[in-house]
Amino acid sequence: MKRISLKELVKSLKDFIGKEWDGYTKEEKMKWIYSYRKVEDDTEKMIEKHGSVEKWYESGEGRLL
């Protein structure tokens, strides 16, 4: 699974959070980025465990997007 680039991630977070993002400290922004990266890693592990995205969803453990 290819990770989203940092540039794309920051843009997505800014779009999701809105104008408040600009007022966040560097530490607050990094928490958001690290949280997203953790979800990426966890998702990849679960897909590997089940063999495919479809099988992961079928297992009942898949995330609803």
Protein Blocks (a to p, Z undefined) as FASTA:
>chain_A
ZZddfklmmmmmmmmnommlmmpcfklmmmmmmmmmmmmmmmmmmmmmnopaklmmmnop
accZZ
